[in-house]
Amino acid sequence: MSNFEVILELPCKKNQLFDLTIKYENYKEFFPNQIKKIEIIKDSANLKITKEILVFKSILKKEIVQETEHVIKKPEYIESRIISGPLKNSKIKIKFEDTLDFGTLITINGELKTNFKYKIITPIIKKYYKSISRSLFYKMNGILMNA
């Protein structure tokens, strides 16, 4: 198990950022080289289940298929748990808070669990998740600020 935390403060509004974050079907537009496909399996106000086909060219040089359960508590947080694939039972919690200057403070806490096959590259996967998380929110912030 490997834990990580990412904290970002962005100038966009919390509700807008939250709404964009739960539009998982749009993530392929943000990362066309890393995400081959995202399919929404279940979609309700408080729960989404997605199936992702991820492409790793630099780390694993392969495709990974996984399913993720996203518990949504709008507009405070999203708790995601990978329910199938090599990172099964990994968890990510994204917390959204208003800042004093009407922006958003985002805190991402992750707990990565890898099967034995990927144990040796867990530090690389952790670094990758942190980088992708930052990049995703900076891209979303850019969209919202330019809208």
C-alpha positions as CSV (number, residue, x, y, z in Angstrom):
1,M,0.0,0.0,0.0
2,S,1.2,3.5,-0.9
3,N,-0.4,6.7,0.2
4,F,-0.2,10.1,-1.5
5,E,-1.7,13.6,-1.1
6,V,-2.1,16.4,-3.6
7,I,-3.3,19.9,-2.6
8,L,-4.2,22.5,-5.1
9,E,-5.8,26.0,-4.9
10,L,-7.5,27.1,-8.0
11,P,-9.4,30.3,-8.9
12,C,-12.4,28.6,-10.3
13,K,-15.7,28.2,-8.4
14,K,-16.2,25.0,-6.4
15,N,-19.6,24.0,-7.8
16,Q,-18.4,24.4,-11.4
17,L,-15.2,22.4,-10.8
18,F,-17.2,19.7,-9.0
19,D,-19.7,19.3,-11.8
20,L,-16.8,19.1,-14.4
21,T,-15.0,16.5,-12.2
22,I,-17.9,14.0,-12.2
23,K,-18.2,14.1,-16.0
24,Y,-16.0,11.1,-16.3
25,E,-16.9,10.5,-20.0
26,N,-15.0,13.7,-20.9
27,Y,-11.7,12.6,-19.3
28,K,-10.6,11.1,-22.6
29,E,-10.5,14.7,-24.0
30,F,-8.1,15.7,-21.3
31,F,-5.8,12.7,-21.7
32,P,-6.2,11.2,-25.2
33,N,-2.9,9.3,-25.1
34,Q,-3.5,7.8,-21.7
35,I,-7.2,7.0,-21.8
36,K,-8.5,4.8,-24.6
37,K,-12.1,4.6,-23.4
38,I,-14.3,5.5,-20.5
39,E,-17.8,3.9,-20.2
40,I,-20.4,4.9,-17.7
41,I,-21.8,1.6,-16.3
42,K,-24.0,3.1,-13.6
43,D,-25.1,6.7,-13.3
44,S,-27.1,8.2,-10.4
45,A,-26.9,11.3,-8.4
46,N,-24.8,9.8,-5.6
47,L,-23.0,7.0,-7.4
48,K,-21.3,6.4,-10.7
49,I,-19.5,3.3,-11.9
50,T,-17.1,3.6,-14.8
51,K,-15.1,1.2,-16.8
52,E,-11.8,2.6,-18.0
53,I,-9.3,1.3,-20.6
54,L,-6.0,3.0,-19.8
55,V,-2.9,3.0,-22.0
56,F,0.5,3.1,-20.4
57,K,3.3,3.6,-22.8
58,S,6.0,4.8,-20.5
59,I,5.4,2.8,-17.3
60,L,3.9,-0.6,-18.2
61,K,3.6,-0.5,-22.0
62,K,0.2,-2.1,-21.9
63,E,-3.5,-1.5,-21.6
64,I,-5.2,-1.8,-18.3
65,V,-9.0,-2.4,-17.9
66,Q,-10.5,-1.4,-14.6
67,E,-13.8,-0.5,-13.1
68,T,-14.2,2.3,-10.6
69,E,-17.0,3.1,-8.1
70,H,-17.4,6.9,-7.4
71,V,-19.5,7.9,-4.4
72,I,-20.5,11.5,-4.9
73,K,-21.4,13.8,-2.0
74,K,-22.0,17.0,-3.9
75,P,-20.3,19.5,-3.6
76,E,-18.0,18.4,-0.7
77,Y,-16.2,15.3,-2.0
78,I,-15.9,12.3,-4.3
79,E,-14.7,8.9,-3.0
80,S,-13.5,6.6,-5.7
81,R,-12.6,2.9,-5.3
82,I,-11.2,0.8,-8.0
83,I,-13.3,-2.4,-8.0
84,S,-11.5,-4.4,-10.6
85,G,-8.1,-4.5,-12.4
86,P,-4.5,-4.5,-11.1
87,L,-5.1,-1.6,-8.8
88,K,-8.2,-3.2,-7.2
89,N,-9.2,-1.7,-3.8
90,S,-7.2,1.5,-4.4
91,K,-9.0,4.5,-3.1
92,I,-8.9,8.2,-4.0
93,K,-10.8,10.9,-2.1
94,I,-11.2,14.3,-3.6
95,K,-12.3,17.1,-1.3
96,F,-13.5,20.4,-2.5
97,E,-13.5,23.5,-0.3
98,D,-14.3,27.2,-0.9
99,T,-11.4,29.6,-0.4
100,L,-11.7,33.1,1.0
101,D,-11.2,34.6,-2.5
102,F,-14.0,32.5,-4.0
103,G,-11.7,29.9,-5.5
104,T,-11.5,26.2,-4.7
105,L,-9.1,24.3,-2.5
106,I,-8.8,20.7,-3.7
107,T,-7.3,18.0,-1.5
108,I,-6.7,14.6,-3.1
109,N,-5.8,11.7,-0.8
110,G,-5.0,8.4,-2.4
111,E,-4.3,4.9,-1.2
112,L,-2.8,2.8,-3.9
113,K,-2.9,-1.0,-3.7
114,T,-1.2,-3.1,-6.3
115,N,-1.2,-6.7,-6.9
116,F,2.1,-8.6,-6.6
117,K,2.9,-8.3,-10.3
118,Y,3.0,-4.5,-10.1
119,K,4.4,-4.1,-6.5
120,I,7.9,-3.2,-7.7
121,I,6.7,-0.2,-9.7
122,T,4.3,1.2,-7.1
123,P,6.5,4.3,-6.6
124,I,6.2,5.0,-10.3
125,I,2.4,4.5,-10.3
126,K,2.1,6.8,-7.3
127,K,4.1,9.5,-9.0
128,Y,2.0,9.1,-12.1
129,Y,-1.3,9.4,-10.2
130,K,-0.1,12.6,-8.5
131,S,1.0,14.1,-11.9
132,I,-2.2,13.1,-13.7
133,S,-4.3,14.5,-10.8
134,R,-2.6,17.9,-10.9
135,S,-2.8,18.0,-14.7
136,L,-6.5,17.1,-14.7
137,F,-7.5,19.9,-12.3
138,Y,-5.3,22.5,-14.0
139,K,-6.9,21.6,-17.3
140,M,-10.4,21.8,-15.8
141,N,-9.6,25.1,-14.2
142,G,-8.4,26.5,-17.6
143,I,-11.7,25.4,-19.2
144,L,-13.8,27.0,-16.5
145,M,-11.7,30.3,-16.4
146,N,-12.0,30.6,-20.2
147,A,-15.7,29.9,-20.4
